């Protein structure tokens, strides 16, 4: 059984999860393997959804659809509407502002706990 999955990370510098979902113009995609190791695989660009308090619902959906192959979306912040839409597409959004490596490790731990709970 393949337990690998992808994580999209909103980062402006490739070091820290530091972008609000609606303001991000790029996401780093990481592949997490079944053994808990992970690696960077690509950068995906999007057009930011938010502009001075306003947001574009059409762009929001288009941006999220670019991450449908990802299980998790890591951001520094995400609004309720964007979070709900992500979940509808099967993507779990998480606000985990930290070093990228640390945030990914938190997701891996969360995933391992979820898997244990599902087995019981």
trRosetta pair geometry for C-beta under 8 A, 3 or more apart (Angstrom, degrees):
i j d omega theta_ij theta_ji phi_ij phi_ji
1 34 8.0 132 100 -113 73 142
2 34 6.7 -127 -161 -54 44 123
3 33 7.8 69 83 164 81 43
3 34 3.6 97 55 -113 102 92
3 115 7.8 18 -142 -102 128 150
4 31 6.3 8 -178 179 117 92
4 32 6.1 170 -152 88 65 56
4 33 5.1 -23 -101 -120 103 42
4 34 5.7 -69 -54 -39 69 74
5 31 7.8 172 92 -153 26 56
5 32 5.4 -10 61 56 72 104
5 70 7.6 89 166 -158 86 46
5 71 4.0 -7 178 -3 132 137
5 72 7.4 81 131 1 123 91
5 111 7.4 -166 39 -128 139 151
6 29 5.8 -9 -171 -170 117 98
6 30 6.7 151 -156 79 64 46
6 31 5.7 -34 -99 -100 76 59
6 32 7.2 174 -95 13 22 80
6 41 7.6 -70 -124 33 109 137
6 69 5.8 35 36 123 143 84
6 70 4.3 -89 100 -110 102 69
6 71 6.3 137 57 7 55 78
6 72 7.9 -158 106 39 49 71
7 29 7.3 155 78 -154 46 50
7 30 4.8 -15 59 60 96 100
7 32 6.2 57 -13 -24 109 114
7 38 7.5 -11 25 -146 123 140
7 70 6.1 103 -117 -160 15 108
7 71 6.9 -42 -79 58 63 81
7 72 4.5 -12 -119 70 86 104
7 73 7.7 179 -163 -80 63 23
7 74 6.1 29 174 -10 109 111
7 104 6.1 157 75 -120 163 93
7 107 6.0 106 -107 103 143 166
8 27 4.4 11 -176 164 100 136
8 28 7.4 145 -159 72 50 41
8 29 5.6 -22 -101 -98 67 73
8 44 7.2 -46 -131 41 113 126
8 67 4.6 -54 -26 -129 156 127
8 70 4.4 -14 -21 -133 99 174
8 72 7.2 -167 31 98 65 56
8 73 5.0 -10 66 -115 104 69
8 74 7.0 -176 90 26 51 71
8 91 7.8 -11 25 -154 121 131
9 17 5.8 -98 -164 -101 97 94
9 27 6.1 144 63 -166 38 76
9 28 4.5 -27 63 61 103 93
9 29 7.6 -176 17 -78 80 24
9 30 6.4 39 -13 -6 119 111
9 74 4.6 -8 -113 64 71 113
9 100 5.7 59 -178 -135 158 107
9 103 7.2 124 -125 91 116 134
9 104 7.4 -48 -76 -67 133 100
10 17 6.4 69 67 -156 69 76
10 18 7.6 -132 116 60 82 38
10 19 3.6 -118 152 71 105 108
10 20 7.4 -104 138 68 153 12
10 21 6.1 -131 -57 -94 158 50
10 24 4.1 -93 -145 -87 111 154
10 26 8.0 134 -138 87 57 49
10 27 5.6 -40 -83 -105 57 84
10 73 7.7 41 -24 175 101 83
10 74 6.6 -152 19 98 75 62
10 75 4.4 31 27 -111 134 75
10 76 6.8 -105 90 -2 116 76
11 14 5.7 130 119 -72 130 24
11 15 6.9 168 -173 41 133 39
11 16 6.1 153 -135 78 106 44
11 17 5.8 -75 -77 -102 94 38
11 18 5.9 68 -131 28 63 81
11 19 6.1 -146 -78 -2 17 109
11 26 7.8 -56 67 95 58 92
11 27 7.8 95 21 -134 69 42
11 28 5.6 -15 37 1 114 120
11 100 6.0 -25 -70 -77 153 118
12 18 5.8 -72 20 80 96 110
12 19 5.6 128 -37 -64 88 110
12 24 7.7 -136 -65 -124 79 78
12 26 7.7 112 -109 52 46 103
13 16 6.1 28 57 30 113 85
13 18 6.9 20 18 35 101 136
14 28 6.4 114 -117 -71 70 146
14 100 7.3 -47 172 -21 40 151
15 99 6.6 -52 161 -140 72 76
15 100 6.3 -152 169 -3 21 107
16 97 7.3 28 169 -168 99 74
16 98 7.1 -140 -149 121 79 21
16 99 5.8 -60 -102 -106 68 42
16 100 6.5 -138 -104 -35 14 77
17 74 5.1 -76 -125 143 139 110
17 75 6.7 179 178 -151 105 11
17 76 5.8 163 134 -64 79 72
17 96 5.7 35 81 92 161 75
17 97 5.3 -144 94 -119 93 41
17 98 5.9 18 36 45 108 53
17 99 7.7 50 4 114 81 8
17 100 5.8 127 -43 -92 80 62
17 103 4.8 39 -13 -28 140 167
18 76 5.3 34 -149 -55 25 135
18 97 6.3 78 -97 -141 51 98
19 23 6.0 -143 -169 84 87 93
19 24 3.9 91 144 -85 138 100
19 75 6.3 -78 88 -146 69 81
19 76 5.8 145 52 8 20 107
20 23 4.4 60 65 19 98 109
20 24 6.8 -162 77 -29 45 84
20 50 7.2 -27 112 29 123 146
20 75 6.4 59 -147 174 26 117
20 76 5.8 -63 -67 67 52 96
20 77 4.4 -20 -114 63 87 98
20 78 7.0 162 -165 -77 66 44
21 24 6.0 -52 -148 13 27 116
21 49 7.3 -3 127 31 81 128
21 73 7.2 45 -107 150 120 125
21 75 4.5 -38 -58 -113 82 162
21 77 7.1 -116 2 96 79 55
21 78 4.2 47 -6 -108 132 89
21 79 7.2 -119 56 14 117 74
21 82 5.2 166 100 140 145 155
21 93 7.2 -25 -70 -142 146 132
22 48 6.4 68 157 -174 53 83
22 49 4.3 -88 -141 69 76 101
22 50 3.3 62 146 -17 122 113
22 55 5.8 -67 -142 -112 134 122
22 60 7.6 -25 -108 -102 89 96
22 78 7.7 134 -19 -132 83 57
22 79 6.5 28 -31 -2 129 115
22 82 6.4 -137 -60 -53 93 153
23 48 5.4 6 -150 -143 30 126
23 49 8.0 -77 -48 46 29 72
23 50 5.6 -45 -65 57 67 114
24 27 6.3 66 146 -65 138 81
24 46 6.9 47 107 58 85 114
24 48 6.5 157 64 -104 30 85
24 75 7.1 -115 -28 -123 139 104
25 45 6.1 1 156 -155 75 84
25 46 6.2 -151 -152 68 40 63
25 47 7.0 6 -128 -124 85 24
25 48 5.3 -51 -73 -47 82 91
26 43 5.5 -1 -174 -178 116 107
26 44 6.9 156 -155 82 63 42
26 45 5.0 -31 -98 -102 80 67
26 46 7.2 171 -85 21 29 73
27 43 7.2 156 78 -158 41 60
27 44 5.1 -16 60 61 93 93
27 46 6.9 31 -7 -2 104 114
27 66 8.0 142 38 108 133 119
27 67 6.9 -26 96 -83 164 121
27 73 7.9 -45 -142 -142 143 85
28 40 6.2 -45 179 -135 110 104
28 42 7.9 173 -155 95 51 37
28 43 5.7 -31 -102 -103 60 75
28 100 7.2 -12 71 -135 144 146
29 40 7.4 104 79 -160 51 60
29 41 5.2 -56 102 62 98 95
29 42 4.9 1 47 61 118 77
29 43 7.2 -170 9 -88 85 22
29 44 6.0 61 -34 -10 116 106
29 70 6.8 -121 -131 -85 97 121
30 38 5.1 32 167 173 117 117
30 39 6.6 167 -154 83 78 27
30 40 5.6 -47 -99 -96 78 47
30 41 6.7 142 -122 5 24 86
30 100 8.0 152 -46 169 143 114
30 104 6.1 -43 93 -114 164 139
31 38 6.5 171 85 -151 45 70
31 39 5.7 -13 55 59 92 80
31 41 5.0 63 -19 -35 107 130
32 36 7.3 -19 -173 -142 97 29
32 37 7.6 164 -154 88 56 36
32 38 4.5 -26 -101 -96 66 103
32 104 7.2 -176 -84 -174 115 107
32 107 7.6 -128 -66 105 158 114
32 108 6.2 -168 -151 -92 138 98
32 111 7.6 124 122 27 155 166
33 36 7.2 -40 77 30 75 20
33 37 5.0 -1 43 62 116 84
33 38 6.9 -166 8 -82 75 45
33 39 7.9 35 -23 3 105 95
36 108 5.3 91 -144 -174 85 137
36 112 7.5 6 -93 -63 112 125
38 104 5.6 -115 56 162 166 141
38 108 7.3 -127 -37 -66 124 129
44 66 5.7 163 163 155 140 124
44 67 7.4 174 76 -75 156 81
46 49 8.0 -13 139 -38 121 84
46 62 7.9 153 -149 111 103 88
46 63 4.3 69 -161 -128 141 101
46 66 6.1 -162 -85 36 110 155
47 59 5.8 -87 86 -151 107 125
47 62 7.9 11 42 94 103 126
47 63 7.1 -125 53 -76 63 108
48 51 7.0 117 110 -64 109 79
49 55 5.1 26 146 -154 93 99
49 56 5.7 -138 -157 49 68 79
49 59 4.9 175 -112 105 75 111
49 60 4.8 70 -135 -81 141 74
49 63 6.0 -96 -57 4 111 150
49 82 7.2 139 79 -93 163 126
50 53 7.4 58 -169 -46 99 6
50 54 7.1 150 -154 80 59 41
50 55 4.8 -33 -95 -92 66 93
51 54 5.5 -25 69 65 80 91
51 55 7.4 148 19 -91 67 43
51 56 7.8 35 8 -21 109 99
55 59 7.8 -131 177 63 74 109
55 60 6.4 50 159 -58 114 120
55 79 7.6 -127 -36 31 164 158
55 81 7.6 157 85 76 150 141
56 59 3.9 52 95 17 116 114
56 60 6.5 178 93 -21 59 83
57 60 5.2 -49 -148 28 34 121
57 61 6.7 31 157 -15 65 101
57 81 7.8 -81 -110 161 90 136
58 61 6.2 -57 -156 36 30 106
58 62 6.4 28 149 -16 65 110
59 62 5.4 -56 -144 41 35 114
59 63 6.0 37 157 -22 69 106
60 63 6.0 -57 -150 35 24 109
60 64 6.5 19 155 -14 61 109
60 81 7.2 -22 -171 126 163 108
60 82 5.8 -124 -155 -103 118 86
60 85 6.1 83 141 63 113 168
61 64 5.9 -58 -146 40 30 109
61 65 6.3 35 155 -26 65 106
61 85 6.3 -112 -92 -171 70 138
62 65 5.8 -55 -150 30 28 114
62 66 7.2 36 150 -26 59 98
63 66 5.9 -50 -166 19 37 115
63 67 7.7 12 147 -2 62 105
64 67 6.0 -71 -163 42 44 102
64 68 7.5 76 142 -60 69 75
64 82 7.4 180 -67 -160 122 79
64 85 5.7 -157 -24 126 169 109
64 86 5.5 -141 -136 -93 126 68
64 89 5.5 158 147 9 116 158
64 91 6.7 -155 -166 31 97 147
65 68 5.6 -6 -158 -34 49 113
65 89 6.9 -140 -90 -129 55 149
67 70 4.3 -42 -177 29 88 123
67 73 6.0 66 147 -88 157 110
67 86 7.8 -15 84 -134 127 97
67 89 7.8 92 83 114 82 140
67 91 5.7 57 115 -106 109 152
68 89 5.6 -100 -107 172 86 116
68 90 7.1 61 -153 58 73 107
68 91 7.0 -104 -111 -50 39 113
70 73 6.4 96 113 -69 131 74
70 91 5.9 41 88 -123 87 110
71 90 7.8 -62 -126 142 54 87
71 91 6.9 166 -178 -128 18 58
71 92 6.4 1 154 22 68 100
71 111 7.9 63 120 -103 144 125
72 91 7.0 138 -113 -169 13 75
72 92 5.1 -32 -106 70 68 92
72 93 7.7 134 -164 -100 60 21
72 94 6.0 -11 -165 7 108 116
72 107 5.3 121 146 -149 177 139
73 78 7.5 81 113 -78 117 154
73 86 5.6 -93 22 -153 147 145
73 91 5.2 48 -22 160 113 119
73 92 7.0 -179 21 85 76 41
73 93 4.5 -30 70 -106 109 69
73 94 7.0 155 76 22 55 66
74 94 5.5 -23 -105 72 65 95
74 96 5.3 -51 -148 48 102 108
74 100 7.9 122 105 -135 148 71
74 103 5.3 109 -161 148 146 133
74 104 7.4 -83 -39 -74 161 64
74 107 6.9 -90 -71 -53 119 137
75 78 4.9 97 69 -50 146 101
75 93 6.6 -14 16 -165 115 99
75 94 7.4 152 29 80 69 46
75 95 5.8 -42 82 -105 80 63
75 96 7.8 96 55 32 35 63
76 95 6.4 28 157 -155 22 85
76 97 4.0 50 -128 -83 83 110
77 95 5.5 33 -104 -126 36 124
77 97 7.7 0 -37 -47 68 118
78 82 5.1 -119 -175 89 95 119
78 83 5.0 118 121 -65 117 92
78 86 7.5 -18 176 -4 150 144
78 93 5.0 -81 67 168 168 141
78 95 5.9 -147 13 -69 89 98
79 82 4.9 86 59 15 84 103
79 83 6.7 -147 95 -8 40 92
80 83 5.6 -59 -144 38 28 114
80 84 6.2 30 158 -21 65 107
81 84 5.8 -55 -148 35 28 110
81 85 6.4 24 155 -15 63 108
82 85 5.7 -55 -146 39 32 110
82 86 6.3 36 154 -23 65 105
82 93 7.2 99 121 -83 88 166
83 86 5.7 -52 -149 32 29 113
83 87 6.5 27 154 -17 63 106
83 93 4.8 -121 -125 55 76 143
84 87 5.8 -57 -151 36 30 110
84 88 6.5 35 150 -23 64 104
85 88 5.5 -50 -150 31 34 116
85 89 6.7 24 153 -11 64 106
86 89 5.9 -66 -157 42 33 105
86 91 4.3 -81 -179 81 88 106
86 92 7.4 131 132 -107 112 5
86 93 4.5 82 82 -39 157 111
87 90 7.6 59 -173 -68 34 13
87 91 6.9 -103 -77 67 29 58
87 92 6.9 50 -101 -102 77 49
87 93 7.1 -82 -49 7 80 94
94 103 7.9 158 108 -174 119 103
94 106 8.0 -173 152 106 148 115
94 107 6.6 177 42 -92 161 101
94 110 7.9 177 -100 24 153 170
96 103 4.1 132 121 -139 123 105
96 106 5.8 -175 -144 70 145 143
96 107 7.3 -124 -1 -50 166 93
97 103 7.7 -37 -138 -84 4 131
98 102 4.5 -89 137 87 126 120
98 103 4.7 157 61 -58 103 90
98 106 7.5 89 45 -8 149 136
99 102 4.4 80 63 10 92 108
99 103 6.9 -169 82 -9 44 86
100 103 5.8 -60 -147 38 30 110
100 104 6.2 27 158 -18 67 107
101 104 5.9 -56 -148 37 28 109
101 105 6.4 30 153 -20 63 106
102 105 5.6 -54 -149 35 32 113
102 106 6.6 36 151 -22 64 101
103 106 5.6 -50 -153 31 34 114
103 107 6.7 35 149 -17 64 102
104 107 5.5 -51 -152 35 37 113
104 108 6.4 40 149 -21 67 103
105 108 5.5 -49 -147 35 35 115
105 109 6.5 37 153 -18 64 103
106 109 5.8 -53 -150 36 32 111
106 110 6.3 36 150 -21 64 106
107 110 5.4 -53 -148 36 33 115
107 111 6.2 36 152 -22 66 105
108 111 5.6 -52 -146 36 30 113
108 112 6.4 32 153 -20 63 104
109 112 5.7 -53 -148 34 31 112
109 113 6.5 31 154 -17 64 104
110 113 5.9 -58 -153 37 30 110
110 114 6.3 32 151 -21 65 106
111 114 5.6 -52 -147 35 31 114
111 115 6.4 33 153 -20 64 105
112 115 5.7 -53 -150 35 31 113
112 116 6.6 33 152 -19 63 104
113 116 5.7 -53 -150 35 33 112
113 117 6.4 32 153 -18 66 106
114 117 5.8 -57 -149 37 30 110
114 118 6.4 31 153 -21 65 107
115 118 5.7 -53 -146 34 31 112
115 119 6.7 32 155 -22 62 104
116 119 5.9 -57 -154 30 32 111
116 120 6.8 19 155 -12 65 108
117 120 6.1 -64 -151 39 34 104
